């Protein structure tokens, strides 16, 4: 769309941030006292707390508690202008971004578009699998699981029944492990009373991991414990296997094995979500922008990238930093500081990643944590790790109200073993129609 | 679909209930110790607490707090079978209902399908207006309002801008009055900080009522107070006017006046949602089944109707009972009792409506209530009525958790003047595309 988008001009240097994930939002907030105009553009009107999406997908939390509307978070910030729009292209010559609401002029541009699900070019997989990157994905998975069980009640055929009850999760990183664990809890505590007529011994949860360990990147203790916990919970973990194809019904592995499921959850990879318009040589593999130690995109003095979309290569991180919340938050904070220094013509400060470690929860009382604090690493698995995971996620949520409601939900679920958000509202994924095989003809 | 749906046969008389609203759910629960098999069929997997839908639509409550999954409510009830299905037709000769999952045999059938929005045959209105009968409607209204404001930021043209900021609500019953009041609160406390760039003095809220009073059916004091409160809140109430047509942009009234809006909320009428298959003579005007004082549909000894879909005509109620929660709940409870008596070959007890009065809330600290207790009527308007309204709606919600979260939301909103659920997730209604008129061409 040509023509300028209508945004008041404050007569101050304008910082345009594309994307309000962890990095973009942190940057926007940190610029609240800076002598700049901040324009935050996102295609949603809310920030998503991605680490808890899997709990929305598994009926543990309402979608509302993991999202926060930008205008609500930022409505006190006088130098901030939010725009709901999709960005189509960067025009670095004219210093504008082309968006669905018109051109947006910038003095400094920050790309914080995050990552998107990477199907590695497999269009059939993209069509049939369910991803876990957005609230809409999570709601769709919840709706699909519940709809499938309702349909399963009508089926007589054994294989058809299994296709509805069984789950295949691809990817043994935190998302895959956490979903597998949460599904195994539902299978144990919730589904059997909800669906008395179904036999949940028939419900199989398969977790497929291409490498030989789960939670790659964490400590060996964490990997081993997560494997043990999942197996104790009855999850069938397939190490060193890959999915070759999935047609919405049959999953074929590279070993020749086949599994049957209507619900394949793809948690096997993410890639950067770059914009068009910049020189191709500033994009590295995985769709991330090559940035210097100030998060400046190679060759563009006033364009920056932070978070998942940025690959800041160093000896310690030859592939760039891990695609997690912490690097994004820290880069957002530093960039706010550096933009202020840039305007004051002071030298910039280089980014140094403060790695706080990593954690993943497998289920009730079971998590693994590698915590880095004061230059030391603590590794713990089990109940203590689970308490830490719970506490850290709770305080990281945005807004008192969300924290309170999540705490309430968790406390409730902990003591009742219940997960209450079991409604079907919104989209359902149904790649292959289910044929109901009715019991018998009417007399 | 031919062939029997797969539902275990308990060898007990089977009561099939179509619809899990107030009446159907109450009946199902009240039959928990009866020597029958209960089959509850609904096209959603959750019960909706309709009286609070308007708060979902106006960002005061998350959708999740006003719905409760049937399986969660009923999972302890051993004689109950829930089925997610659409009922297409009653076949009274074969004693089956035809559904999307196959035929369901019944010994006793209870139609509790409730009411649906009545557009009085105006197909254009149905296409362009937003209704307020389901959670999906409420979410759609919320999303549409928020999307319109985001779009309004880009508009220069005065009339186009007004079409996005202005609201027309048709119908001066409780729903219309409550939405008008809630929107006026958002206009005063929430929208101006969210959208600093818009001038909310331009946002008009029109309430159109065909009769000469609001809240027809309540006391004169209630009608007058609700009118006064709405006018104090800056709502433009049009009495004795009707909407002739709405094309998605221009509203034409019977007086010749026109209003411009992209958001017309239709709260002007409901009608019964009858099933096909029964003799046409048992349907009364308004799509309600004529039932005797035991809720039995005329001419069908083992088919009953309860709640909004039933018209039980008497001297006191020549049009049947009001289409509210109370008659439905009371009829559901009595029918459970009567079905047990029927099986024990005891005489049935006639229905007597215990009218507890009516109430409506207009906004913060302002409600009207006509309460009937111990044969006396108390009429109160203002703060006390508002407290009563708040308390009664809170305790009527299903489940401790929903009550708690709603209480938390209300307390929070009361002290902060905030309504926090301002995200756009799901459907948006956009009957006529908005042309963005951009500010100026780029230099």
HADDOCK unambig.tbl for C-alpha pairs under 7 A between the chains (distance, minus, plus):
assign (segid A and resid 3 and name CA) (segid B and resid 438 and name CA) 6.01 0.50 0.50
assign (segid A and resid 3 and name CA) (segid B and resid 440 and name CA) 6.24 0.50 0.50
assign (segid A and resid 3 and name CA) (segid B and resid 441 and name CA) 4.64 0.50 0.50
assign (segid A and resid 3 and name CA) (segid B and resid 442 and name CA) 5.84 0.50 0.50
assign (segid A and resid 4 and name CA) (segid B and resid 438 and name CA) 6.03 0.50 0.50
assign (segid A and resid 4 and name CA) (segid B and resid 439 and name CA) 6.35 0.50 0.50
assign (segid A and resid 4 and name CA) (segid B and resid 440 and name CA) 6.03 0.50 0.50
assign (segid A and resid 4 and name CA) (segid B and resid 441 and name CA) 5.85 0.50 0.50
assign (segid A and resid 4 and name CA) (segid B and resid 442 and name CA) 5.75 0.50 0.50
assign (segid A and resid 5 and name CA) (segid B and resid 154 and name CA) 6.52 0.50 0.50
assign (segid A and resid 5 and name CA) (segid B and resid 438 and name CA) 5.73 0.50 0.50
assign (segid A and resid 5 and name CA) (segid B and resid 439 and name CA) 6.72 0.50 0.50
assign (segid A and resid 6 and name CA) (segid B and resid 153 and name CA) 6.97 0.50 0.50
assign (segid A and resid 6 and name CA) (segid B and resid 154 and name CA) 5.14 0.50 0.50
assign (segid A and resid 6 and name CA) (segid B and resid 438 and name CA) 5.93 0.50 0.50
assign (segid A and resid 6 and name CA) (segid B and resid 439 and name CA) 5.33 0.50 0.50
assign (segid A and resid 45 and name CA) (segid B and resid 423 and name CA) 6.04 0.50 0.50
assign (segid A and resid 45 and name CA) (segid B and resid 424 and name CA) 6.39 0.50 0.50
assign (segid A and resid 46 and name CA) (segid B and resid 423 and name CA) 6.01 0.50 0.50
assign (segid A and resid 62 and name CA) (segid B and resid 64 and name CA) 6.67 0.50 0.50
assign (segid A and resid 64 and name CA) (segid B and resid 62 and name CA) 6.67 0.50 0.50
assign (segid A and resid 69 and name CA) (segid B and resid 422 and name CA) 5.95 0.50 0.50
assign (segid A and resid 69 and name CA) (segid B and resid 423 and name CA) 5.45 0.50 0.50
assign (segid A and resid 71 and name CA) (segid B and resid 194 and name CA) 5.38 0.50 0.50
assign (segid A and resid 72 and name CA) (segid B and resid 194 and name CA) 6.78 0.50 0.50
assign (segid A and resid 75 and name CA) (segid B and resid 193 and name CA) 5.91 0.50 0.50
assign (segid A and resid 75 and name CA) (segid B and resid 194 and name CA) 5.51 0.50 0.50
assign (segid A and resid 84 and name CA) (segid B and resid 150 and name CA) 6.54 0.50 0.50
assign (segid A and resid 150 and name CA) (segid B and resid 84 and name CA) 6.52 0.50 0.50
assign (segid A and resid 153 and name CA) (segid B and resid 6 and name CA) 6.96 0.50 0.50
assign (segid A and resid 154 and name CA) (segid B and resid 5 and name CA) 6.52 0.50 0.50
assign (segid A and resid 154 and name CA) (segid B and resid 6 and name CA) 5.12 0.50 0.50
assign (segid A and resid 193 and name CA) (segid B and resid 75 and name CA) 5.90 0.50 0.50
assign (segid A and resid 194 and name CA) (segid B and resid 71 and name CA) 5.38 0.50 0.50
assign (segid A and resid 194 and name CA) (segid B and resid 72 and name CA) 6.76 0.50 0.50
assign (segid A and resid 194 and name CA) (segid B and resid 75 and name CA) 5.51 0.50 0.50
assign (segid A and resid 405 and name CA) (segid B and resid 405 and name CA) 6.98 0.50 0.50
assign (segid A and resid 422 and name CA) (segid B and resid 69 and name CA) 5.92 0.50 0.50
assign (segid A and resid 423 and name CA) (segid B and resid 45 and name CA) 6.02 0.50 0.50
assign (segid A and resid 423 and name CA) (segid B and resid 46 and name CA) 6.00 0.50 0.50
assign (segid A and resid 423 and name CA) (segid B and resid 69 and name CA) 5.44 0.50 0.50
assign (segid A and resid 424 and name CA) (segid B and resid 45 and name CA) 6.39 0.50 0.50
assign (segid A and resid 426 and name CA) (segid B and resid 426 and name CA) 6.79 0.50 0.50
assign (segid A and resid 438 and name CA) (segid B and resid 3 and name CA) 6.01 0.50 0.50
assign (segid A and resid 438 and name CA) (segid B and resid 4 and name CA) 6.04 0.50 0.50
assign (segid A and resid 438 and name CA) (segid B and resid 5 and name CA) 5.78 0.50 0.50
assign (segid A and resid 438 and name CA) (segid B and resid 6 and name CA) 5.98 0.50 0.50
assign (segid A and resid 439 and name CA) (segid B and resid 4 and name CA) 6.34 0.50 0.50
assign (segid A and resid 439 and name CA) (segid B and resid 5 and name CA) 6.74 0.50 0.50
assign (segid A and resid 439 and name CA) (segid B and resid 6 and name CA) 5.36 0.50 0.50
assign (segid A and resid 440 and name CA) (segid B and resid 3 and name CA) 6.20 0.50 0.50
assign (segid A and resid 440 and name CA) (segid B and resid 4 and name CA) 6.03 0.50 0.50
assign (segid A and resid 441 and name CA) (segid B and resid 3 and name CA) 4.58 0.50 0.50
assign (segid A and resid 441 and name CA) (segid B and resid 4 and name CA) 5.84 0.50 0.50
assign (segid A and resid 442 and name CA) (segid B and resid 3 and name CA) 5.78 0.50 0.50
assign (segid A and resid 442 and name CA) (segid B and resid 4 and name CA) 5.74 0.50 0.50
